Amino acid sequence: MYRERHIGLWALAWFLLLMRNIFFDSGIFDWKQSILFFLIYQLLFIGCSLTFVWGTYRFIDRPFNRFWLYGAISASLLSMVCFLLSAPITYTLILPTWFAGIVLAWIAAVFLRQVEVTGMGRIITGVAFTLWSILTIAMPFYIQAFPLVITIISGILRLIIAISTVIVFLEKSRLDLINKETQYRLLAENAADTIYFYQIYPTAQLQYVNPAVHLLTGYTPEEFYKNNRLVFALIHADDRRLLENFIRDFPKSIETTVTLRLVRKNKISLWIEQKCTAIYTSHGKIAALQGIIRDITSRKDLALDRMTMVGNMAATVAHEIRNPMTTVRGYLQLMGGKETYQTDKKKFELMLEEIDQANSIINEYLSLSRSKFSNFELCSLNAIIEALLPQIQADATSAAVSVALDLNIIPELLLDENEIHQLLLNLVRNSIEAMPAGGSLVIKTTHATGQVILSVCDQGLGIPAYILDKLGTPFITSKNTGAGLGIPICYQIAHRHNALIKINTSAEGTIFLVYFNTTSA
């Protein structure tokens, strides 16, 4: 069951000993008269001893010492020489039996001094190996006089060793399991993230949560064990629909990371990120969930701080740069219309285009201002998409991209129409730029329980991992052009609408998903 190699080696050693007993010690083959049978007898004798040694080294997790191999070869060769010289059987057997006796004595010492297990199994095994060693060393001198007595005593000792060895193995396995459980428990208990194990079948119940949950929520693990619904009560009211959708979409939803807000015991809100895996029964039914919950509030705050920084920069840029650029643009238009400069008309057009490009980047900076006021009105998201369709198709046609709408029946939402325009155009333009060789773009709306989902799906090459981890951070982009502000603007617009953006990306394309709550904006 545990695939321990030392057990297999010991079993092989016992098998070799059994073969020697059956075919040679019983008298089936007269090994004392045939050189071939004597050679096989020696191989079984020495092979059994070496296999015992090998298995014992594996048991104590140490490398095999080659001196045992050298000793076995030497004892076998000298024994063969004695056989060929027709020496008495006592001298023929003395070297291999003494080698086997030394092996048994060494194994006895290992069990008595080096095997770190509790219980009597270790002592019984060591004493039995010691007695077997003494019997084996004395065997050449008494085997002919007392063969039956030696055979009976040897058999009893082997039986005791076989049983006690299994006892030692079970004791060691139990100790190893306790040590591993202790290691894993210490790892879980000292982890900075919250680790939990939630049983679903046969009854829903929180089985384990580590002490980090107290720092995260203000509640102790014991409070969570007493109140099985406490974890659900802590979820921010605006994010409970998201959690309900996560639960309803089991088991598919567990493949994605869930980001939502949690209200601590002291009423302070924080952002958490939850990732879990399912444990299934033998019948394929989900039995439990085990996962990790991480506090990402500092990450969110850092992103907002960056937005604030960019917003402050935007005010400076608008005041210090935009006004002079407007003056320059006006004079360029005026000069470009004069007859004198008609030969340089293309140069004037190029300069005007560059100024307009700079102005568009400044507009993106201005869009990141946190002090921006949103004008929410009850309106149709589908109507906004349809109104923007001609502009989207114009951008898509120039890039050889086809656009398809899949607009389902959805309720009206409290939205800032201008901001949703900008959000949708940013997402669409990102998707179009992700398909330089052309492809298909699908804009879809769906209605789930308490939520309206806007999705923009492309057939590009996907977002690189190093970009995906930092997506939403200003100035992070994989494109050669642009300031890297489009997606951060989308995140900020979604934040003002109390919406959540998710991204699913692979080598086959990317899907941007925006979740709007139908109850509030």
C-alpha positions as CSV (number, residue, x, y, z in Angstrom):
1,M,0.0,0.0,0.0
2,Y,2.8,2.4,0.9
3,R,5.2,1.1,-1.8
4,E,8.1,0.8,0.6
5,R,11.0,-0.8,-1.2
6,H,12.6,-2.3,1.9
7,I,9.6,-4.5,2.4
8,G,9.9,-5.8,-1.1
9,L,13.6,-6.5,-0.6
10,W,13.0,-8.3,2.7
11,A,10.3,-10.4,1.1
12,L,12.8,-11.3,-1.7
13,A,15.3,-12.3,0.9
14,W,12.8,-14.6,2.6
15,F,11.9,-16.1,-0.7
16,L,15.6,-16.9,-1.5
17,L,15.9,-18.5,1.9
18,L,12.7,-20.5,1.3
19,M,14.1,-21.8,-2.0
20,R,17.2,-22.9,-0.3
21,N,15.2,-24.7,2.4
22,I,12.9,-26.4,-0.1
23,F,15.5,-27.6,-2.7
24,F,18.7,-28.1,-0.7
25,D,18.2,-28.3,3.1
26,S,15.3,-30.7,2.6
27,G,17.6,-33.0,0.6
28,I,15.9,-32.8,-2.8
29,F,19.2,-31.9,-4.4
30,D,22.4,-33.2,-3.0
31,W,24.4,-30.0,-3.0
32,K,27.3,-31.6,-1.1
33,Q,28.3,-33.8,-4.1
34,S,27.6,-31.7,-7.2
35,I,29.6,-28.6,-8.0
36,L,26.6,-27.1,-9.9
37,F,24.2,-27.6,-7.0
38,F,26.8,-26.4,-4.5
39,L,27.2,-23.2,-6.6
40,I,23.5,-22.6,-6.6
41,Y,23.3,-23.3,-2.9
42,Q,26.1,-20.7,-2.3
43,L,24.3,-18.1,-4.5
44,L,21.0,-18.5,-2.6
45,F,22.9,-18.3,0.7
46,I,24.9,-15.2,-0.1
47,G,22.1,-13.7,-2.2
48,C,19.7,-14.0,0.8
49,S,22.2,-12.3,3.1
50,L,23.0,-9.4,0.7
51,T,19.3,-8.8,0.0
52,F,18.6,-8.6,3.7
53,V,21.4,-6.0,4.0
54,W,20.1,-4.0,1.1
55,G,16.6,-3.9,2.4
56,T,17.9,-2.8,5.9
57,Y,19.9,0.0,4.3
58,R,16.7,1.1,2.5
59,F,14.8,0.9,5.8
60,I,17.1,3.3,7.6
61,D,17.5,5.5,4.5
62,R,21.2,5.1,4.0
63,P,23.3,4.1,1.0
64,F,24.4,0.5,0.5
65,N,28.0,-0.2,1.7
66,R,29.9,-2.0,-1.0
67,F,32.1,-3.8,1.5
68,W,29.3,-6.2,2.1
69,L,29.5,-7.2,-1.6
70,Y,33.2,-7.6,-1.4
71,G,32.9,-9.8,1.7
72,A,30.2,-11.9,0.1
73,I,32.3,-12.6,-3.0
74,S,35.4,-13.4,-0.9
75,A,33.5,-15.8,1.3
76,S,31.9,-17.6,-1.7
77,L,35.2,-18.0,-3.6
78,L,37.0,-19.4,-0.6
79,S,34.1,-21.7,0.1
80,M,34.3,-22.9,-3.5
81,V,38.0,-23.5,-3.2
82,C,37.4,-25.7,-0.1
83,F,34.7,-27.6,-1.9
84,L,37.0,-28.3,-4.9
85,L,39.8,-29.4,-2.5
86,S,37.3,-31.9,-0.9
87,A,37.7,-30.3,2.5
88,P,35.4,-31.4,5.3
89,I,31.9,-29.9,5.2
90,T,32.6,-27.9,8.3
91,Y,35.4,-25.9,6.6
92,T,33.4,-25.6,3.4
93,L,30.5,-23.9,5.2
94,I,32.3,-21.9,7.8
95,L,33.0,-18.8,5.7
96,P,29.5,-18.3,4.1
97,T,27.7,-19.1,7.3
98,W,29.9,-16.7,9.3
99,F,29.3,-14.1,6.7
100,A,25.6,-14.6,7.1
101,G,26.0,-14.6,10.9
102,I,27.8,-11.2,10.7
103,V,25.0,-9.9,8.5
104,L,22.4,-11.0,11.0
105,A,24.3,-9.5,13.9
106,W,24.6,-6.2,12.0
107,I,20.8,-6.2,11.3
108,A,20.2,-6.8,15.0
109,A,22.4,-3.8,15.9
110,V,20.5,-1.7,13.4
111,F,17.1,-2.5,14.9
112,L,18.3,-2.1,18.5
113,R,20.3,1.2,18.0
114,Q,19.3,3.0,14.9
115,V,15.6,2.3,14.3
116,E,13.7,5.2,15.9
117,V,10.3,3.7,16.7
118,T,8.5,3.2,19.9
119,G,7.1,-0.2,21.1
120,M,8.4,-3.6,21.7
121,G,8.6,-4.7,18.0
122,R,12.0,-3.1,17.5
123,I,13.5,-4.9,20.6
124,I,11.9,-8.3,19.8
125,T,13.3,-8.1,16.2
126,G,16.8,-7.1,17.4
127,V,17.0,-9.9,20.0
128,A,15.6,-12.5,17.5
129,F,18.2,-11.4,14.9
130,T,20.9,-11.7,17.5
131,L,19.9,-15.3,18.5
132,W,19.7,-16.2,14.8
133,S,23.1,-14.8,14.3
134,I,24.6,-16.9,17.1
135,L,22.9,-20.0,15.8
136,T,24.1,-19.4,12.2
137,I,27.7,-18.9,13.3
138,A,27.6,-22.1,15.3
139,M,25.7,-24.1,12.6
140,P,28.8,-25.6,10.8
141,F,29.9,-27.3,14.1
142,Y,26.6,-28.7,15.2
143,I,24.5,-29.2,12.0
144,Q,25.5,-32.8,11.6
145,A,25.0,-33.7,15.2
146,F,21.7,-31.8,15.9
147,P,20.1,-31.1,12.5
148,L,16.5,-31.3,13.7
149,V,17.0,-29.1,16.8
150,I,18.8,-26.4,14.8
151,T,16.1,-26.5,12.1
152,I,13.3,-26.1,14.7
153,I,15.0,-23.3,16.7
154,S,16.0,-21.5,13.4
155,G,12.4,-21.8,12.2
156,I,11.0,-20.4,15.4
157,L,13.4,-17.4,15.3
158,R,12.5,-16.7,11.6
159,L,8.8,-16.8,12.5
160,I,9.3,-14.3,15.4
161,I,11.5,-12.1,13.1
162,A,8.9,-12.1,10.3
163,I,6.0,-11.1,12.7
164,S,8.1,-8.5,14.6
165,T,9.4,-7.0,11.4
166,V,5.8,-6.3,10.2
167,I,5.1,-4.8,13.7
168,V,8.1,-2.5,13.3
169,F,7.0,-1.5,9.8
170,L,3.6,-0.6,11.1
171,E,5.0,1.4,14.0
172,K,7.3,3.3,11.7
173,S,4.5,4.0,9.2
174,R,2.3,5.3,12.0
175,L,5.2,7.5,13.3
176,D,5.9,8.8,9.8
177,L,2.3,9.7,9.3
178,I,2.2,11.5,12.6
179,N,5.3,13.5,11.7
180,K,4.0,14.4,8.3
181,E,0.6,15.5,9.7
182,T,2.5,17.6,12.2
183,Q,4.6,19.2,9.5
184,Y,1.5,20.0,7.3
185,R,-0.4,21.3,10.3
186,L,2.5,23.6,11.3
187,L,2.7,24.8,7.7
188,A,-1.1,25.5,7.6
189,E,-1.2,27.1,11.1
190,N,1.7,29.4,10.4
191,A,0.6,30.4,6.9
192,A,-0.2,34.1,6.3
193,D,-3.1,33.3,4.0
194,T,-6.3,31.7,5.3
195,I,-6.5,28.0,4.5
196,Y,-9.8,26.1,4.9
197,F,-11.4,22.7,4.4
198,Y,-15.2,22.8,3.8
199,Q,-17.1,19.6,3.8
200,I,-20.0,19.4,1.3
201,Y,-21.1,15.8,1.4
202,P,-22.8,14.2,3.3
203,T,-23.5,17.4,5.3
204,A,-22.2,20.9,4.7
205,Q,-19.8,21.9,7.4
206,L,-16.5,23.8,7.9
207,Q,-14.0,21.1,9.0
208,Y,-10.9,23.2,9.3
209,V,-9.7,26.8,9.1
210,N,-6.3,28.0,10.2
211,P,-5.6,30.8,12.7
212,A,-4.9,33.3,10.0
213,V,-8.7,33.7,9.6
214,H,-8.7,35.7,12.9
215,L,-6.3,38.3,11.5
216,L,-8.4,38.4,8.3
217,T,-11.9,38.6,9.8
218,G,-11.6,39.4,13.5
219,Y,-13.3,36.1,14.3
220,T,-11.5,33.0,15.7
221,P,-11.6,29.6,14.1
222,E,-13.8,28.3,17.0
223,E,-16.5,31.0,16.1
224,F,-16.6,29.7,12.5
225,Y,-16.9,26.1,13.7
226,K,-19.9,27.1,15.9
227,N,-21.7,29.1,13.3
228,N,-21.6,27.4,9.9
229,R,-23.2,30.5,8.2
230,L,-20.8,33.1,9.6
231,V,-18.6,33.1,6.5
232,F,-21.5,34.0,4.3
233,A,-22.7,36.7,6.7
234,L,-19.3,38.5,6.4
235,I,-19.5,39.0,2.6
236,H,-20.2,42.6,1.6
237,A,-23.9,43.1,0.7
238,D,-23.0,44.2,-2.9
239,D,-20.9,41.1,-3.5
240,R,-23.3,38.4,-2.1
241,R,-24.8,37.9,-5.6
242,L,-21.3,37.1,-6.9
243,L,-20.8,34.5,-4.2
244,E,-24.3,33.0,-4.9
245,N,-23.4,32.8,-8.6
246,F,-20.1,31.1,-7.7
247,I,-22.0,28.5,-5.6
248,R,-24.7,28.0,-8.1
249,D,-22.2,27.3,-11.0
250,F,-20.4,24.5,-9.1
251,P,-18.2,22.8,-10.2
252,K,-17.3,24.9,-13.1
253,S,-16.9,28.1,-11.1
254,I,-14.1,26.6,-8.9
255,E,-11.7,26.8,-11.8
256,T,-11.6,30.6,-11.5
257,T,-10.4,32.9,-8.8
258,V,-13.1,34.8,-6.9
259,T,-12.5,38.4,-5.9
260,L,-15.0,40.1,-3.5
261,R,-15.3,42.3,-0.4
262,L,-15.5,41.1,3.2
263,V,-16.6,43.0,6.2
264,R,-14.5,42.4,9.3
265,K,-15.8,42.2,12.9
266,N,-14.8,45.8,13.4
267,K,-17.0,46.8,10.3
268,I,-13.9,47.6,8.2
269,S,-14.2,46.3,4.6
270,L,-11.4,44.6,2.8
271,W,-10.8,42.9,-0.5
272,I,-10.2,39.1,-0.6
273,E,-9.2,36.7,-3.4
274,Q,-10.3,33.1,-3.0
275,K,-9.0,30.0,-4.9
276,C,-10.2,26.5,-4.2
277,T,-10.1,22.9,-5.5
278,A,-12.7,20.2,-5.2
279,I,-12.3,16.8,-3.6
280,Y,-14.5,14.1,-5.1
281,T,-15.9,10.9,-3.9
282,S,-15.3,7.6,-5.7
283,H,-18.7,8.2,-7.4
284,G,-17.6,11.5,-8.9
285,K,-19.6,13.6,-6.4
286,I,-18.0,16.7,-4.8
287,A,-17.3,15.8,-1.2
288,A,-15.4,18.9,0.0
289,L,-13.6,22.0,-1.0
290,Q,-10.1,23.1,0.2
291,G,-8.8,26.5,-0.7
292,I,-6.9,29.6,0.2
293,I,-8.2,33.1,0.9
294,R,-5.8,36.0,0.5
295,D,-6.2,39.6,1.6
296,I,-5.6,41.8,-1.5
297,T,-6.7,45.1,0.0
298,S,-3.2,46.5,-0.2
299,R,-3.0,45.6,-3.8
300,K,-6.3,47.3,-4.5
301,D,-5.2,50.4,-2.5
302,L,-2.0,50.5,-4.4
303,A,-3.9,50.5,-7.7
304,L,-6.1,53.3,-6.5
305,D,-3.1,55.2,-5.3
306,R,-1.6,54.9,-8.8
307,M,-4.9,56.2,-10.2
308,T,-4.7,59.1,-7.9
309,M,-1.2,59.9,-8.9
310,V,-2.1,59.7,-12.6
311,G,-5.2,61.9,-11.9
312,N,-2.9,64.6,-10.3
313,M,-0.6,64.3,-13.3
314,A,-3.6,64.8,-15.5
315,A,-4.5,68.1,-13.9
316,T,-0.9,69.4,-14.4
317,V,-0.7,68.1,-17.9
318,A,-4.0,69.7,-18.8
319,H,-3.0,73.1,-17.4
320,E,0.7,73.2,-18.4
321,I,0.7,71.4,-21.8
322,R,-2.7,71.3,-23.3
323,N,-3.3,75.1,-23.6
324,P,0.1,75.7,-25.4
325,M,-0.6,72.8,-27.7
326,T,-3.9,74.3,-28.6
327,T,-2.2,77.5,-29.5
328,V,0.4,75.7,-31.6
329,R,-2.3,73.7,-33.4
330,G,-4.3,76.9,-34.2
331,Y,-1.2,78.6,-35.8
332,L,-0.4,75.4,-37.7
333,Q,-3.9,75.3,-39.2
334,L,-3.7,79.0,-40.0
335,M,-0.3,78.7,-41.7
336,G,-1.2,75.5,-43.5
337,G,-4.1,77.3,-45.2
338,K,-1.8,80.0,-46.7
339,E,-0.8,79.8,-50.3
340,T,2.9,80.1,-49.4
341,Y,3.0,76.8,-47.5
342,Q,0.9,74.7,-49.9
343,T,4.0,72.8,-51.0
344,D,4.5,71.7,-47.4
345,K,0.8,70.8,-46.8
346,K,1.5,67.1,-46.0
347,K,4.1,68.2,-43.4
348,F,1.5,70.4,-41.7
349,E,-1.0,67.6,-41.7
350,L,1.5,65.3,-40.1
351,M,2.2,67.8,-37.4
352,L,-1.5,68.3,-36.7
353,E,-2.0,64.5,-36.5
354,E,0.9,64.2,-34.0
355,I,-0.7,67.0,-31.8
356,D,-4.1,65.3,-32.0
357,Q,-2.4,62.0,-30.9
358,A,-0.8,63.8,-28.0
359,N,-4.2,65.4,-27.1
360,S,-5.8,62.0,-27.1
361,I,-3.3,60.7,-24.6
362,I,-3.9,63.8,-22.4
363,N,-7.7,62.9,-22.6
364,E,-6.9,59.5,-21.3
365,Y,-5.0,61.0,-18.4
366,L,-7.9,63.2,-17.6
367,S,-10.2,60.2,-17.6
368,L,-8.3,58.8,-14.7
369,S,-9.1,61.6,-12.4
370,R,-10.7,60.2,-9.2
371,S,-12.7,63.4,-8.7
372,K,-14.7,62.7,-11.9
373,F,-18.5,63.0,-11.3
374,S,-20.6,60.2,-12.8
375,N,-24.1,61.0,-14.0
376,F,-26.1,57.8,-13.4
377,E,-29.4,57.3,-15.2
378,L,-31.6,54.3,-15.7
379,C,-30.8,53.1,-19.3
380,S,-30.5,50.1,-21.5
381,L,-27.0,48.6,-22.0
382,N,-28.2,46.9,-25.2
383,A,-29.2,50.3,-26.6
384,I,-25.8,51.8,-25.8
385,I,-24.1,48.9,-27.6
386,E,-26.4,49.2,-30.7
387,A,-25.8,53.0,-30.8
388,L,-22.0,52.4,-30.8
389,L,-22.2,49.6,-33.4
390,P,-21.5,51.8,-36.5
391,Q,-18.3,53.2,-34.9
392,I,-17.2,49.8,-33.7
393,Q,-17.8,48.3,-37.2
394,A,-15.8,51.1,-38.8
395,D,-12.8,50.4,-36.5
396,A,-13.2,46.6,-37.1
397,T,-13.5,46.8,-40.9
398,S,-10.2,48.6,-41.2
399,A,-8.5,45.8,-39.3
400,A,-10.3,43.0,-41.3
401,V,-12.3,42.0,-38.2
402,S,-16.0,41.0,-38.3
403,V,-18.3,42.1,-35.5
404,A,-21.2,40.1,-34.1
405,L,-23.8,41.0,-31.5
406,D,-25.5,38.5,-29.1
407,L,-27.8,40.7,-27.1
408,N,-30.2,39.0,-24.8
409,I,-33.1,40.4,-22.8
410,I,-31.6,42.2,-19.8
411,P,-33.1,44.7,-17.3
412,E,-32.2,48.4,-17.4
413,L,-29.3,49.5,-15.2
414,L,-28.2,52.7,-13.5
415,L,-25.3,53.8,-15.8
416,D,-23.3,56.8,-16.8
417,E,-23.9,56.5,-20.6
418,N,-20.7,58.4,-21.6
419,E,-18.6,56.3,-19.3
420,I,-20.1,53.0,-20.6
421,H,-19.3,54.4,-24.1
422,Q,-15.7,54.8,-23.2
423,L,-15.5,51.4,-21.4
424,L,-17.0,49.5,-24.4
425,L,-14.8,51.3,-26.9
426,N,-11.7,50.6,-24.9
427,L,-12.5,46.9,-24.6
428,V,-13.4,46.6,-28.3
429,R,-10.3,48.5,-29.5
430,N,-8.1,46.3,-27.3
431,S,-9.7,43.2,-28.8
432,I,-9.3,44.5,-32.4
433,E,-5.7,45.3,-31.8
434,A,-5.2,41.8,-30.5
435,M,-6.1,40.4,-33.9
436,P,-3.6,41.9,-36.4
437,A,-4.4,39.2,-38.9
438,G,-8.1,39.6,-38.6
439,G,-10.7,37.5,-36.9
440,S,-14.1,37.6,-35.2
441,L,-15.3,39.9,-32.4
442,V,-18.4,39.0,-30.4
443,I,-20.2,41.4,-28.0
444,K,-22.7,39.6,-25.8
445,T,-25.0,40.5,-22.9
446,T,-26.6,38.0,-20.6
447,H,-28.7,38.2,-17.4
448,A,-27.9,36.0,-14.4
449,T,-29.4,36.1,-11.0
450,G,-29.0,39.7,-9.8
451,Q,-26.4,40.5,-12.4
452,V,-26.0,41.7,-16.0
453,I,-22.9,40.4,-17.8
454,L,-21.3,42.2,-20.7
455,S,-18.7,40.1,-22.5
456,V,-16.3,41.1,-25.3
457,C,-14.7,38.1,-27.0
458,D,-11.8,38.1,-29.5
459,Q,-9.8,35.5,-31.4
460,G,-6.3,36.9,-30.6
461,L,-3.3,35.2,-29.2
462,G,-4.2,35.9,-25.6
463,I,-2.6,38.1,-23.0
464,P,0.9,37.2,-21.9
465,A,1.1,36.0,-18.2
466,Y,3.5,38.8,-17.3
467,I,1.0,41.4,-18.5
468,L,-2.1,39.6,-17.1
469,D,-0.7,39.7,-13.6
470,K,-0.4,43.5,-13.8
471,L,-3.4,44.3,-16.0
472,G,-5.2,47.4,-14.7
473,T,-1.9,49.1,-13.6
474,P,-1.3,52.4,-15.5
475,F,1.3,52.4,-18.2
476,I,1.4,48.5,-18.5
477,T,0.9,47.5,-22.1
478,S,2.1,44.8,-24.6
479,K,1.5,47.1,-27.6
480,N,4.1,49.2,-29.3
481,T,1.7,52.2,-29.3
482,G,-0.5,53.7,-26.6
483,A,0.1,54.8,-23.1
484,G,-1.2,51.7,-21.3
485,L,-4.2,53.6,-19.9
486,G,-7.2,52.0,-21.7
487,I,-7.7,49.0,-19.3
488,P,-7.0,51.1,-16.1
489,I,-9.7,53.5,-17.3
490,C,-12.1,50.5,-17.7
491,Y,-11.3,49.3,-14.2
492,Q,-12.0,52.8,-12.8
493,I,-15.3,53.1,-14.7
494,A,-16.3,49.6,-13.4
495,H,-15.4,50.6,-9.9
496,R,-17.6,53.7,-10.1
497,H,-20.5,51.5,-11.3
498,N,-19.9,48.9,-8.6
499,A,-19.1,46.4,-11.3
500,L,-16.5,43.7,-11.5
501,I,-14.2,43.0,-14.5
502,K,-12.9,39.4,-15.1
503,I,-10.6,38.2,-17.8
504,N,-10.4,34.7,-19.3
505,T,-7.5,34.4,-21.8
506,S,-5.7,31.6,-23.7
507,A,-3.9,31.0,-26.9
508,E,-7.3,30.9,-28.7
509,G,-8.4,34.4,-27.6
510,T,-9.5,36.6,-24.7
511,I,-12.9,37.3,-23.1
512,F,-13.4,40.5,-21.1
513,L,-16.4,40.0,-18.7
514,V,-18.0,43.0,-16.9
515,Y,-20.5,42.1,-14.1
516,F,-23.1,44.8,-13.3
517,N,-25.3,44.4,-10.3
518,T,-29.0,44.9,-11.1
519,T,-29.9,46.0,-7.5
520,S,-27.5,49.0,-7.3
521,A,-25.0,50.9,-9.3
